[in-house]
Amino acid sequence: MINQILYGNQSTDGFLYLKTKYLKIQNSIKMMLTKIFRVQTKYLASMMICFWMITHLSYSQNQSTTYLDENTRYGQLTNGFQYYIKNIPDSDAKISTSLIVKAGDNNQTKEQYGMAHFLEHMPFQRTKNFESIISNTELLNLLEMRLNGVTGAKHTEYSFNFPSHNKLALDTSLLFFKDIASGGIRFNKKDIDGERGAFYEEHLFRGAGKTYNLLKIANTFSNTYKGLKKPSEYRDYIYNFKIKNLKDFYKEWYRPDLMALTVVGHIKNLDQLENQIQTRFNSLIKNKSKIHLTDTKQDYFDRAPQFMILNDSINQTHQLETYTSFYFYIRDTQEKYENSIIKNELLENMMYDLINKSLHKSLLAYHISYNFNIQPSIDIPYTHLIKVKTEEKDSKQSIQKAFSILNRRFESGFTKDEFENSKEKYINRLKKKDSTNTFYWLHKFKRHFIEDIEFSDLSLNVQISFLKELTLEEFNTFVRRNLQKQPEDIAVINPSKDKFPFSEAQIRRWVQESPTDSINISSKNQDLRITDQIKQEDLLPQPEYQYEDLNDFGTEKIILKNGIKLIIKAYQPEKGRYQDDIMLHGFSPNGVSSFSEENFHSVIFASDIVRHSGIGKLDKFDLKKQLKDTSIPYGFIPYISAHESGIKGNFKLKDLELALQLVYLYMSAPRYDKSAYLDWKKEEKKKFLKKTDTNPKSDFYYHINKLTENRLFKPQGTYRYLGVDETDLDIAYKAYSKLMQNTQDFTFIITGNFKKDNILPLVNKYLSAIPNNKKAIHKANVGANTYLKEKPLEIVYTPKQAIQNVHLFYKYTRETGSALSLKDEVILEIIEKLVHNRLRELRFKGKRAIYLSAARKQINRANKTNSINLILSCSQEDLSKIKNDLKKITHHLKTQKINESLFKSIINSHVIPKYSQKKRNQNKSTQAALYEHYRYHIPIVEQKQVDKIIKSINTDDILDMCQLYFKDENLVKFFAKNDYSEI
């Protein structure tokens, strides 16, 4: 039975080979596999023969192989199937495998709309040898695999990632891909009907109708996305499409000559792997029928200029200021530069980059009512897209401003300095590409296969040489050639229900009559530098400090003259995103709770107002220009929350003094600017309008956090939008200064690869100079909220904006009264993973209309409460079933011990890596551990003790913890639903 669940029927194609492979795995895994797979004695002889054939026979006579270098191979079988192999020695000991199908959304007929994407879901449901593989937690943990699927306009991709030592994972991925490539996807009606709801939930998760407008433009102008459905029609279509259309797409496009396999990573034996691939995929039957491709490019170019106005019924807002979007398409009918896609792409990217810099210069001011940029169109290839977004009343001015800048670039081109700086930027970007990175090679292989780009063009050295030899004259000629035409196609997205007031003739005339812009934009503060904002007399030459030697986690503690507690950890971090950065985090235990509730919005948004306004005499645009070429392009982030305020950021050692100057100015000299404040309010409303699809969920989560975690939680979604109008600039600045200049309550943690004695003089110089108001700030009660004590509760939240599904959030909370021990934290981690897996099964095994679900442990250090949260969105029809499912899941977890093999697989695949010395020694992890230690007095545990704690945990501990948490008296059920109808 389990055999069939994992691999379906016992086919001789690959299955027996896998059995033989299993016999070679260490004894502990063999015992587990004996329970999973029913190995029958009569198959052993066949398995031995099959194994010998796979590892010894060569199929070189039936295929061609190109040795790109000693570690890279590309081959094509006689049936047309292609494969790419790249060995990257010691590439984190990982392997990535992918099956790429050269067919996607653009290959669908009108009747097959959405089938490319839906088909991508089907192998995870059932194939010849696998059933619900994506929800088979025990198998995936055993294989240490992550798998995924993605559908694009031109291709579909299935991928596996796993450690290179796990040969079983490699075998499994190849067998899974063989199933897909050989017609082995099973179109079980129950599976398909069960996936319809989940598929529609994905549609809602990704923004529902938000992308419809752009797809409709592409469909109208270029006849792509055939059969496009209106948002109001989409649900009915997905729930009722004919299975035949799905099968027809599979039969027509999933054929060997449109498929390729990539294997990239730490591969010990290329010959053996290549033989294995040839053996497995050589048996695919060659499809002799002709491939029917529509030349959408030529069809589009042959059309007369087009114009359309699309009323934005999806994102229309009520009683809110709205913006009109203009899309101008210039058809790229030019031949590719030197017939090279890559060279042409490099030149286009440089052109877009430089033009956008010119366009954005006109936006570097407050109270700008428009925005524009130029980019390649994703939905209509072969075009340059100029997007203009503006208030309707400023339409003419905004459009002419954008095209006047384009006109100047067409007439004058770019200067030598602009060109050389751009060239240097792109050359450096190419030089920094890591050719030992798995994703670099996967991307390279995909481009070769999907776009037929020669390997030589994809060479980094070839691209760098091309850019080095490129001249200004050649580049400007390319720019003029691409900008010489007026846009042929224009689309307008009208956010109002009212008739759009401007005609096609008017808009085209505005473009034609656009003057040539001089682009003489300079900041009124262009001569001011960051360092000029600091009065040198405020900086003491050698401020005194008190040194304390600490042994905790190898840190050193220093008390500065103004009371700041400085924690320094100078060490070599493990490899990670911030390995080469210095990380700095300053914080105090004072926040919004220290002020009256009537000033809540002014205080909670004060740090956002300051970031928008700037520091000293420099506004945010001046700062952006000065920081753009540093390791701190976005500056530092000051923040204020319910019970904390602070500042954080990361930077390279070379920018140490600049970083400290920014920290000093953000804390001591926030820029007071009423005009910037009014612009911030306007920009906040723009952000709200951009997120109409996610605002309901943001509102829901804010509502939950406010009721259960902290009533002073920072507003999100609609609550943020409304709260902005409740702010007062003067109150905000007074509160900000009071919090940031209460230095005796501040602790600064600095971590990274540096020498303490080299950085301490500068750190002391700037941080000691931050003013100290020396007034004690009221410490509010940070205890948990008390008005949800009576449980279980069911709370129904009605979104301010209608939704098409139900959002569900189950919260099991315990008040511990003390800090959570590391052992209990790890146990909660295991329970989180267990519940997460069970929730995932609801979709793939229970056939519930769920796309994404999650379980999350939540540790509230301030309130000393801990929660296990169950989170998902589902169809209204499935809600009652899912409520019952969740009840069964929690009941089972608190009454039955989990399977020992599943427990060990979670420990090995999830817990040990997360709590390993390597992970804990990364810069970000070190920062987090030190923060929790000095903020909440959480002990720092030595690695030996961590390992000992993990080893001590058993399935009885998991059961005990589940019994503590999954009680009705701990549960609050939240539902976001359109009305108060019975839940």
FIBADREN-580602 format. One record per residue (C-alpha): y, z, x; residue in three letters. Coordinates in steps of 0.25 Angstrom, whole numbers, plus 2048, in hexadecimal, padded with zeros to 3 digits. Each point is the difference from the previous one (the first is absolute). Layout:
YZXALA...
//
This chain:
800800800MET80A80480BILE7FB7F4808ASN8057F77F4GLN80D8077FFILE8037FE80ELEU7FB7F2802TYR7FA7FA7F3GLY7F37F9801ASN7F980080DGLN8037F2805SER7F97FB80DTHR80E7FA804ASP80680B809GLY7FA80C7F9PHE7F3801808LEU8097FE80CTYR80880C7FCLEU7F48087FELYS7FC7FE80FTHR80D803805LYS80080E7F8TYR7F3803808LEU80980080DLYS80A80A7FBILE80080E804GLN7F68097FAASN8098087F7SER8067F37FAILE7F17FB7FELYS7FD80C7F7MET80C7FD7F8MET7FD7F27FFLEU7F28037FCTHR8058067F3LYS80A7F57FEILE7F67F4803PHE7F27FF7FCARG7FA7F980CVAL7F27FB7FCGLN7F57FE80BTHR7FD7F27FCLYS80D7FB804TYR80080680ELEU7F97F4807ALA80A7F77F9SER80C808805MET7FB80080EMET7FF7F0800ILE80E7FF7F9CYS80680980APHE7FA7F880CTRP8057F37FAMET80E8057FEILE80280580ETHR7F97F5807HIS8017F37F9LEU80D7F7803SER8067F77F6TYR8087F880ASER7FA7F37FCGLN8068027F2ASN80E804803GLN80B7FE80ASER80680C808THR80D800807THR80280B80BTYR80F803800LEU7FE80A80BASP7F5809804GLU80280A7F5ASN8047F67F5THR7F77F67F8ARG8037F67F5TYR7F57F87F9GLY7FD7F77F4GLN7F27FF7FALEU7FB7F27FBTHR8028057F1ASN80F802804GLY80080F801PHE80980580BGLN80080D808TYR80980780ATYR7FC80B80AILE809808809LYS7FB80B809ASN80B80A803ILE7FA80A809PRO80380F7FCASP8097FB7F5SER7FF80F7FAASP7F17FD7FFALA8027F97F3LYS7FC7F37FAILE8067F87F4SER7F97F57F9THR8067F77F6SER7FB7F57F7LEU80B7F67FDILE8007F67F4VAL80A7F5801LYS8038017F1ALA8098087F8GLY80A8007F5ASP8057F2803ASN7F27FA7FEASN7FF8057F1GLN8007F77F4THR8088037F4LYS7F48067FAGLU7FD80880CGLN80D808802TYR7FD80D806GLY7F27FD803MET8017FF80FALA80580F800HIS7F68047F6PHE7F57FA808LEU80480780CGLU7FD80D7F8HIS7F27FC7FDMET7F880180DPRO80380F800PHE7FA8017F2GLN7F27F9803ARG7FA7F6809THR7F27FC803LYS7FE80B809ASN80B80B7FCPHE8048077F4GLU80E8077FFSER800801810ILE80F804800ILE7FC80D7F8SER7F3803808ASN80680C807THR7F4804807GLU7FD7F2806LEU80F7FD804LEU80080E807ASN7F37FD807LEU8057F3804LEU80E806803GLU8067F37FAMET80D7FD7F8ARG7FF7F37F8LEU80B7F87F9ASN8037F37F9GLY80D7F87FFVAL8047F37F8THR80C7F7805GLY8057F37FCALA7F77F8809LYS7F580A804HIS7F780B7FCTHR7FB80B80AGLU7F680A800TYR80080A80CSER7F880C806PHE80480980BASN7F780A807PHE7FD80680EPRO7F97F780ASER7F4809802HIS7FC7FF7F1ASN7F77F3801LYS7FB8037F2LEU80F7FE7FBALA8017F2807LEU7F27FC7F9ASP8058057F3THR80D7F8801SER7F97F3804LEU7F68027F4LEU80B8037F6PHE8087F3805PHE7F37F87FFLYS7FF8047F2ASP80E7FC7FDILE7FF7F3808ALA7F27FC7FASER8038017F1GLY7FB80E800GLY80B8067F8ILE7FA8057F3ARG8087FD7F3PHE7FB80B7F7ASN8078017F3LYS80080F800LYS80680080EASP80B7F57FCILE8048077F3ASP80080D808GLY80A7FB80AGLU8097F97F6ARG80780E7FEGLY80180380EALA8067F3804PHE80B8017F5TYR80380E806GLU8027FA80DGLU8097F67FAHIS80880C7FALEU7FF80780EPHE8067F5807ARG80C7FF7F7GLY7FB7F97F4ALA80A7F57FCGLY80980380CLYS7FB7F4807THR7FF7F77F4TYR80E7FB802ASN7FE7FA80DLEU7F27FB7FDLEU8077F97F3LYS80A7F9809ILE7F57FB80AALA7F87FB7F4ASN80B7F97FATHR8067FA80CPHE7F37FC808SER7F48027F6ASN7F980B808THR7FA80C7F9TYR7FB7F77F5LYS7FD8077F3GLY80A80B803LEU80080A7F5LYS80C8077FALYS7FF810802PRO7FF8017F2SER7F37F7800GLU7FA80580DTYR7F880C7FBARG7F97F87F4ASP7FD7F480ATYR7F980A80AILE7F88077F6TYR7FB7F37FAASN7FF7F580APHE7F47F8800LYS7F580480BILE7FE7F1802LYS80D7FE806ASN7FD80B80ALEU7F37F9804LYS8067F3801ASP80A80480APHE7F5807808TYR7F77F4800LYS80B7F6803GLU80880780CTRP7F680A806TYR7F97F6809ARG7FC80080FPRO80A7F6804ASP80B8097FALEU7FB80D807MET80280780DALA7FB80D806LEU80880880ATHR7FA80B808VAL80A807809VAL7FF80D808GLY7F780780BHIS7F47F6800ILE7F680380BLYS7F77F47FFASN8077F37FBLEU7F47F7801ASP7F88097F7GLN80B8017F6LEU8027F1800GLU7F17FE7FEASN80080A7F5GLN80C7F97F9ILE7F97F2802GLN7F38057FATHR8068067F4ARG80A7F67FCPHE7F97F3805ASN7F78007F3SER80D7FF7F7LEU7FE7F27F9ILE80A7F6803LYS8097FC7F4ASN8007F1800LYS80A7FF7F4SER80F7FC803LYS80A80A801ILE80B7FE7F6HIS80D804805LEU80E7FE7F9THR80B7FC809ASP80A80A7FATHR80A7FE80CLYS8027F17FDGLN8008027F1ASP80B80A802TYR8087F780APHE7FF7F47F6ASP8078087F5ARG80F7FE7FCALA80980C803PRO7FD80C7F6GLN80780B7F9PHE7FB80B7F8MET80680D7F9ILE7F580B7FELEU80480C7F7ASN7FA80C807ASP7F98067F4SER7F7808809ILE80B808808ASN80B8007F6GLN80780E800THR8078067F5HIS80E806801GLN8007FE80FLEU8087F7809GLU7F77F4804THR8007F580BTYR7FE7F17FFTHR7F67FA80ASER8027F1805PHE7F57F9807TYR8057F3808PHE7F47F8806TYR8037F680BILE7F37F7801ARG7FB7FF80EASP7FD7F2801THR8017FF80FGLN7F57FD80AGLU7FB80C807LYS80780280ETYR7F77F980AGLU7F57FF7F5ASN7FE80F803SER7FF80A7F4ILE80280C80AILE80C7FA807LYS8067FC7F3ASN7FD80E7FBGLU80780780CLEU80C7F87FFLEU8018027F1GLU7FF80F802ASN80B80080AMET8087F87F7MET7FE80A7F4TYR80280C809ASP80D7FB805LEU8067FB7F3ILE7FC80D7F9ASN80880780BLYS80C7F87FCSER7FD8027F1LEU7FE80F802HIS80D802808LYS8087FD7F3SER7F880B7FALEU80480B80ALEU80A8077F7ALA8008097F4TYR8017FB7F2HIS7FA7F2802ILE7FB7FB7F3SER7F77F5805TYR7F47FE80AASN7FA7F4806PHE7F67FB80AASN7F87F4804ILE7F17FF802GLN7F47F77FFPRO7FC8007F1SER7F28077FEILE7FD7FA7F2ASP8067F2803ILE7FC7FC80EPRO8077F5808TYR80E8067FCTHR80B808805HIS80480A7F6LEU80E8067FFILE80080C7F7LYS80E8057FAVAL80080D7F7LYS80D8047FATHR8078067F4GLU8027F47F6GLU80F801801LYS8007FD80FASP7F67F57FFSER8097F5806LYS80680880BGLN7F2805804SER7FA7F2801ILE80C7FA807GLN80080B80ALYS7F17FE803ALA8017F1801PHE80D800808SER7F980880BILE7F57F6800LEU80A7F4801ASN80680780CARG7F2800807ARG7FD7F27FCPHE80E7FB806GLU80180980CSER7F2804803GLY7FD80D807PHE80780580DTHR7F980180DLYS80080F800ASP7FA8007F2GLU7F67F6804PHE7FC80780DGLU7FF80E7FAASN7F77FA7F5SER7F77F980ALYS7FF80D808GLU7FD8087F4LYS7F47F67FBTYR7FB7FF80FILE7FF80F801ASN7FA8017F2ARG7F57F6805LEU7FE80880DLYS7FE80D7F9LYS7F57FA7F7LYS7F3807804ASP7F57F6802SER7F680C801THR8048037F2ASN7F57FC7F5THR80A7FC7F6PHE8077F680ATYR7F37F8801TRP7FD8017F1LEU80D7FA7FDHIS7FF7F680BLYS7F27FB7FBPHE8058007F1LYS80B7F7804ARG7F77F7807HIS7F67FF7F5PHE80A8007F4ILE80B7F7805GLU7F97F880BASP80980580BILE7FB7FD80EGLU7FC80B809PHE8097FB80ASER80C8017F7ASP7FC80F7FCLEU80080480FSER80B80A803LEU8037FA80EASN8027F27F9VAL80A8067F6GLN80780880BILE8017F3809SER8057F87F4PHE80B80A7FDLEU80480280FLYS8027F1801GLU8077FE7F2LEU80F7FC802THR80C8047F7LEU8027F27FDGLU7F27FE7FBGLU80180C7F7PHE80D7FD7FAASN7FB7F27FDTHR7F48067F9PHE8098097F8VAL8097F57FBARG7F47F77FCARG7FB80B7F7ASN80D8047FALEU8067F27FEGLN7FC7FF7F2LYS8058077F3GLN7F58087F9PRO7F87F77F7GLU7FB80B7F7ASP80780C7FAILE7FB80B7F7ALA80780B7FAVAL7FA80D7FBILE8098057F5ASN7FF80F7FEPRO8078007F3SER7FB7FC7F2LYS80D7F97FEASP8027F1803LYS8037FD80FPHE80E7FC801PRO7FF7F680BPHE7FB7F2800SER7F77F980AGLU80C7F7803ALA80980C803GLN7F7806809ILE7FD7F3808ARG80F7FE801ARG80280E806TRP7F67FD80BVAL8067F2803GLN80F806800GLU7FC80C809SER80A80080CPRO7FC80280ETHR80080F803ASP80780580DSER7F780D801ILE80B808806ASN7FB80D7FCILE80380C809SER7FF80F7FDSER80C8087FFLYS7F980A809ASN7FA7F680AGLN80680680CASP7FB80E7FCLEU7F2804807ARG7F780C7FCILE80480780CTHR80F7FF7FCASP7FD8097F4GLN7FD80C808ILE80B809806LYS7FC80380EGLN80780D7FFGLU7F68047F5ASP7F47FE80ALEU7FE80C80ALEU7FD7FB80EPRO7F4809802GLN7FE8097F3PRO7F780C802GLU7F38017F9TYR7F480A800GLN7F37FC804TYR7F38057FAGLU7F27FB806ASP7F67FD7F5LEU7F17FD801ASN7FE7FB7F2ASP7FC7F2801PHE8077FE80EGLY80E8017FATHR80C807806GLU80A8077F8LYS80F801803ILE80B8067F8ILE80E7F9801LEU80D807800LYS8037FC7F2ASN7F38067FBGLY7F77F37FFILE7F2803804LYS7FB7F4809LEU7F17FD801ILE7FC7F680AILE7F37FA803LYS7FF7F780CALA7F37F9800TYR7F97F3801GLN7FD7FC7F1PRO7F37F97FCGLU8017F17FDLYS8077FE7F2GLY80D7FA7FAARG80980B806TYR7F980180EGLN80C7FB808ASP80A8077F7ASP80780D801ILE8008077F2MET80A8097FBLEU8018097F4HIS80A80A7FDGLY7FF8097F3PHE80480D7F9SER7FA8077F4PRO80D7FE7F8ASN8017F67F6GLY8057FD7F1VAL7FA80D7FCSER80B807807SER80B7FA7F7PHE8038017F1SER7F87F77F7GLU80C7FA7FAGLU8027FA80EASN7F27FB801PHE8027F1800HIS80C80180ASER7F880880AVAL7F37F97FFILE8067F2802PHE80A80580BALA7F87FB80CSER7FF7F27F9ASP80F7FF7FEILE80280480EVAL7F77F5805ARG8077F67F8HIS80D804805SER7FE80280FGLY80580A80AILE80D802807GLY8097F47FELYS7F47F77FFLEU7FB7FB7F3ASP7F17FC7FELYS8037F2804PHE80780380DASP7F4809803LEU7F67F57FDLYS8077F6809LYS80080A80BGLN7F18057FFLEU7FA7F27FDLYS7FB7FE80EASP7FC80E803THR7F38077FDSER8078077F4ILE8047F47F8PRO8018087F3TYR80680D806GLY7FB80E7FDPHE7FC8057F2ILE80780D7FBPRO7F98057F4TYR80280C7F5ILE7F48047F7SER7FE80C7F7ALA7FE80A80BHIS8037F980DGLU80A7F8807SER7FF7F880DGLY8017F4808ILE7F57F7807LYS7FE7F4808GLY7F87F980CASN8057F880BPHE7FD7FC80ELYS80480880CLEU80A7F6805LYS8088037F3ASP7FF80F801LEU80F803802GLU8047F67F5LEU7F68077F6ALA80580E803LEU80E7FB7FEGLN7FC7FB7F2LEU7F980D7FDVAL80D807804TYR8097F77F8LEU7F78007F3TYR80080F800MET80F803805SER8087F47FBALA7FB7F97F4PRO80A7F67FBARG8078037F3TYR8037F37F9ASP8037FF7F1LYS7FF7F1800SER7F2801807ALA7FC80A7F6TYR8037F77F4LEU7F97F5807ASP7F4809802TRP8008027F1LYS8007F17FDLYS7F57FD80AGLU7F780B7FAGLU8017F97F3LYS7FC7F3806LYS7F4806807LYS7FC8067F2PHE8017F27FALEU7F77FA80BLYS7F580A7FDLYS7FF7FE7F1THR7F07FE801ASP7FE80D808THR80B8097F9ASN7F78057F5PRO7F580580ALYS80B806809SER8068077F3ASP7F28067FDPHE7FD80580ETYR80E807800TYR7FD8067F3HIS7F3806805ILE80680580DASN80C8067F9LYS7F78087F7LEU7F580480ATHR80580080EGLU80F802800ASN80A7FF7F5ARG80A7FC80BLEU7F87F4804PHE8087F4804LYS8027F77F4PRO7F97F2800GLN8017F47F8GLY8088017F3THR80380F803TYR8067FB80EARG8087F57F9TYR80680A7F6LEU80280B80AGLY8097F8809VAL80B8017F5ASP7FF80F801GLU80480180ETHR80E804805ASP8047FC80ELEU80780C804ASP7F580A7FCILE7F67F7807ALA80880080ETYR80280F7FFLYS7F18037FDALA7FC7F680BTYR80980680BSER7FC80E7FCLYS7F17FD801LEU8017F780DMET80980A807GLN7F880C7FEASN7FA7FF80DTHR7FA80E802GLN7F67FC7F5ASP7FC7F2807PHE7F47FD808THR7FF7F3808PHE7F27FB805ILE8007F580AILE7F37FA805THR7FC7F4808GLY7FD7FB80EASN80C805808PHE80380B80BLYS80780C7F9LYS80980380CASP8057F17FFASN8048017F1ILE80480F7FELEU80F7FE806PRO8037F57F6LEU7F98077F5VAL80780D803ASN80D7F9801LYS8017F97F2TYR7F780A7F8LEU80880C805SER80D7FA7FCALA7FC7FF7F1ILE80A8097F9PRO7FA80D7FAASN8078057F4ASN7F980E802LYS7FF8027F1LYS7F38047FBALA7FB7F77F5ILE7FA8067F3HIS7F07FF801LYS7FB7FC7F3ALA7F38047FAASN7F67F4804VAL7F58057F7GLY7F87F77F7ALA8057FD7F2ASN7FB80A7F6THR8017F87F3TYR7F37F9801LEU7F780C801LYS7F97FE7F3GLU7F57F6803LYS7F97F67FDPRO80C7F87FBLEU8017F27FCGLU80E7FA802ILE8047F37FBVAL80C7F9806TYR8077F47F9THR8067F780APRO80E7FB7FFLYS7FB7F2802GLN7F47FB7F8ALA7F37FE808ILE7F47F87FCGLN7F580B805ASN7FE80F802VAL80380780DHIS7F880D801LEU80180B80APHE7F780C7FFTYR80580C809LYS7F680C803TYR80980B807THR7FD80D806ARG80A80A805GLU7FA80680DTHR80B80A803GLY7FE7FD80FSER8007F4809ALA7F37F77FFLEU7F680280BSER7FC7F4809LEU7F28017FALYS8058007F2ASP8097F4803GLU7F47F8806VAL7F88037F4ILE80B7FB7F7LEU8007F4808GLU7F17FE7FDILE8028027F1ILE80C7F7800GLU7F77F5806LYS7F48037F6LEU8097FF7F4VAL8077F4805HIS7F27F9801ASN7FC8047F3ARG80D7FB7FALEU7FE7F3807ARG7F27FF7F9GLU8078007F2LEU8047F2803ARG7F47FA807PHE7F58077F9LYS8068057F3GLY8087F37FELYS80C8087FCARG80E7F8800ALA80580780CILE8057F880CTYR80480C80ALEU7FD80E7FFSER80180C80AALA7FD80E802ALA80B808808ARG80080E806LYS80E8067FFGLN80380C809ILE80E8077FCASN80380980CARG80C8057F9ALA7FA8047F3ASN7F3804806LYS7F87F77F6THR7F67F6802ASN7FC7F47F7SER7F67F67FEILE8067F47F9ASN7F87F57F8LEU8097F47FFILE7FE7F27F9LEU8057F67F6SER7F87FA7F5CYS8007F87F3SER8038087F4GLN7F27FB7FAGLU7F980780CASP80880D800LEU7F68087F7SER7F47FC808LYS80780380DILE80480E7FCLYS7F18027FDASN7FD7FA80EASP80980A807LEU7FA80B7F9LYS7F27FC804LYS8057FE80FILE80680E801THR7F58077F9HIS7F57F9809HIS80880480CLEU80180F7FCLYS7F18017FCTHR7F97F780AGLN80080080FLYS8037F3806ILE7F57F7806ASN7FF80580FGLU8007F1805SER80D7FD7F9LEU80680D805PHE7FC7FD80ELYS8067F27FFSER80D8057FBILE80180A80BILE7FC7F580BASN8097F57FASER80C8077FBHIS80180F804VAL7FC7FF80FILE80A7F4803PRO80B8077F9LYS7FF80D807TYR7FC7FB80DSER80780380DGLN8047F1801LYS8078007F2LYS80680E802ARG8067FD80DASN8087F47FBGLN80F802800ASN8018007F1LYS7F580A7FESER80580980ATHR80E8007FAGLN7FA8037F2ALA7F780B806ALA80C807807LEU8097FE7F3TYR7F68077F8GLU7FE80B80AHIS80F803802TYR8047FE7F1ARG7F48067F9TYR7F980880BHIS7F47F87FFILE7F780380CPRO7FE7F680BILE7F17FF802VAL7F97FC80DGLU7F77F47FFGLN7F4808804LYS8028087F4GLN8037F47F7VAL7F37FA804ASP7F980D7FDLYS8068027F2ILE7FC7F27FCILE7F2802805LYS7FF80D7F8SER8037F97F2ILE7F47FD7F7ASN7FE7FB7F2THR80080F7FBASP80E801804ASP8047F37F9ILE7F98057F3LEU80780E801ASP80E7F9802MET7FE7F77F4CYS7FC80B7F8GLN80D807804LEU8097F47FDTYR7F97F87F4PHE80380B7F6LYS8077FE7F3ASP80A80B803GLU8047F880CASN8027F27F9LEU80C7F97FBVAL7FE7F27FALYS80C7F7800PHE8007F27F9PHE80B7F6800ALA7FF7F87F3LYS80A7F87F7ASN7FF80A7F5ASP7FB80D7FCTYR7F47FA7F9SER7F3809801GLU7FB80080FILE
//
